[in-house]
Amino acid sequence: MTLRVITPDWPAPVWVKAIATERCGGVSSGVYGGFNLGTNVGDQADAVAKNRQFLRAELKLPEEPNWLEQVHGSDVLDLDAVGSSVADAAVTGKPGRVCAVLTADCLPVLFSTVSGERVGAAHAGWRGLSRGVLSATVAAMGVAPGDIMAWLGPAIGQVAYEVGDDVHTAFVTADPGMDECFARNARGRWQADLYGLARHSLAAAGVDSVYGGGFCTFTEKERFYSYRREAPCGRQVTLIWRLP
């Protein structure tokens, strides 16, 4: 078994550890072929368990990742307190706690304070973005937004992400400036820029130090799962934790 990962290109302190997995390797087969880490997508449970065990061993994770029950909402789980796992983002200030979000076209966003004392991760599809999941995560970090940096992981690119008027309206009604993140196509629908929407949302929340982006899960078939390209499919994970 092998594991291929992406390491964020951001200036977080060295004791902040973060990675995003690719689909290569793993023991999942068929439409889930590769390193699927999602348990609720139809893959064999034993295959996912083996992939997760290998992930933890290969990365020398201090504990099992905190797997969220993601619902495309804006709730943020503070891993330092007791709470439900139904959330689309998580934050922590405790060394060894591993924040994790699963994606297959939606945008994973990592957060770190400049000091590296608090970290977080958010799952941001269009519904979560329009409902404010990124601003909610910024608030949950508990520090001034100017002291937070963010990294945008693998998501579907604008060239492949066609949406209808409902999605366009959900954003521009709340913030007309979001219109610049949409382009009309020949079918009269919209090509949505998830990365642009995230950067706009983060800037509105006061976070200007934003890194990453530029991936496309839909077109980079050998690297990533994509729900739009081949549903059902597996999920890759984006993780962040801090060392003592």
PyMOL commands that set and color helices and strands:
alter all, ss='L'
color gray80, all
select helices_A, chain A and resi 30-32+45-59+126-130+133-140+145-147+158-160+165-172+176-181+194-204+227-230
alter helices_A, ss='H'
color red, helices_A
select strands_A, chain A and resi 3-6+16-25+76-78+89-92+99-103+107-113+119-124+148-152+162-163+182-184+190-192+209-212+236-242
alter strands_A, ss='S'
color yellow, strands_A
deselect
rebuild
show_as cartoon
